[in-house]
Every structure is written in C-alpha cells, then in structure tokens.
Amino acid sequence: MFNGNFEENYKEDVFSLVQRFETLTKANSSPFFEETSLEQIIEYYEDTNKFEKALEVVDIAISQHPFSSSFITKKAQLLFDLKQFHEALDLLDKATVLDPNDINIY
C-alpha cells in the first residue's frame, strides 16, 4: 500500500523481502531470487551490521548467478570488512576474469 512516503514504502518492501528470504532459508528451501532482490537483501544486512548474514546471502547469490561479477565483488568487499584479505583479493581476480570492464572491481 502506498502511503505517499517512498522511503517508508521502500523500507517496508525490503524488510518484507528479507522476511520472505529468512522464512524460506529456515525451511531449508532453495529459494530463487532475482539479482535485484538479492542485492537489496545483502544491503539490508550490511546496513544492520550483520556482515556474516550478508556473506551467507551473497554466497547464495553467487550460487544462483555464478557469472555475476557484481556478487563476487560484493563478497570480496564483505570479506575485506571481515578482515579476510587474501580470500577477498582472490575473488577480485575471479571477478576481473568474468568482467574485465567492471570499474567497481578496481
């Protein structure tokens, strides 16, 4: 329902998406989500400082979208945040192979 406040509606939509994701994963289901939805879920966990949970979601995203350099780059960013530098650098090398023109990798 649109109440005229875009930001509140967006937050409600993302929270609803996160709840749906959590419900499906707790049920040991293999939920498939579009790339945009997964990006929003990952961003939600980052914003709430749940980096380990964001890392779980990005792993699911990579398994569903294995040729997405943006998810590999996102995982590298999360690993940097968690001070796992060597693994992060290895992932950036992989992302570069998949999409050498992606400026976000650098």
Order of alpha helices (4+ residues) and beta strands (2+ residues): alpha-alpha-alpha-alpha-alpha
